[in-house]
Amino acid sequence: QPVLPLWVLTDRSRAGAYLAVAVSVVGSFGMFLMLTYHFQVVLGFTPVQAGLAFLPLTVAVSGSAYGLGSRLLPHVAPRMLIAPGLVVAALGLGLLATLTPESGYTTVILPSEVLLGLGMGLVFTPAISVATSDVEPRYAGVAAATANTATQIGSSVGTAVLNSVAVAATASYAAAHGPSSTALVHGYATATGWSAIAIAVAAAVVVLVVRTPHPTKET
């Protein structure tokens, strides 16, 4: 009696949903990590100011998930929300990849947070719906728990990888141009750019593999 039956992972739609959740969390945690450094080390924010600077991201995620995702899900196929959500999140991270020490909060960082938040909100609700669809009630908890596990894997492994990319990019830039805040920000921007690419690839995968139809009145 396995705790995680393999058929939970071998279903292509469900696997695509887990991938979407994991990769989107990579982007969000990567942004949290890089911007925390940027706010406090480069811009000189206090911890409280840095926390407040992240509030637009939280508001955008909540508004998108409950205001858009939940309302649209009964009317469209889940992949029609998940894939565009990933694309919007990738655009937000792509914008953040242009970050420089002179970039203003309202001109680069705030729009990036809003775009990432809106995108993530569109991903989570339909992805969880796909993860638990066509599952016997006794396995619903397993399917949902696997989605939670995907977020944990994405946040831990993704953050470690992005931090390694940022450190390597900063070291390379500093070796060529000397240590500076520009070298630090170059590392942040490089790591964020790679996370944007990963999310864009995940969006393409979702379009190809997730085939769960939108809910009907009967279901």
Stockholm file with secondary structure:
# STOCKHOLM 1.0

chainA/1-219         QPVLPLWVLTDRSRAGAYLAVAVSVVGSFGMFLMLTYHFQVVLGFTPVQAGLAFLPLTVAVSGSAYGLGSRLLPHVAPRMLIAPGLVVAALGLGLLATLTPESGYTTVILPSEVLLGLGMGLVFTPAISVATSDVEPRYAGVAAATANTATQIGSSVGTAVLNSVAVAATASYAAAHGPSSTALVHGYATATGWSAIAIAVAAAVVVLVVRTPHPTKET
#=GR chainA/1-219 SS CCSSCTHHHHSHHHHHHHHHHHHHHHHHHHHHHHHHHIIIIISCCCHHHHHHHTHHHHHHHHHIIIIIIHHHTTTSCTHHHHHHHHHHHHHHHHHHTTCCTTCCIIIIIHHHHHHHHHHHHHHHHHHHHHHHTTCCGGGHHHHHHHHHHHHHHHHHHHHHHHHHHHHHHHHHHHHHHCSSHHHHHHHHHHHHHHHHHHHHHHHHHHHHHCCCCCCCTTC
#=GC SS_cons         CCSSCTHHHHSHHHHHHHHHHHHHHHHHHHHHHHHHHIIIIISCCCHHHHHHHTHHHHHHHHHIIIIIIHHHTTTSCTHHHHHHHHHHHHHHHHHHTTCCTTCCIIIIIHHHHHHHHHHHHHHHHHHHHHHHTTCCGGGHHHHHHHHHHHHHHHHHHHHHHHHHHHHHHHHHHHHHHCSSHHHHHHHHHHHHHHHHHHHHHHHHHHHHHCCCCCCCTTC
//
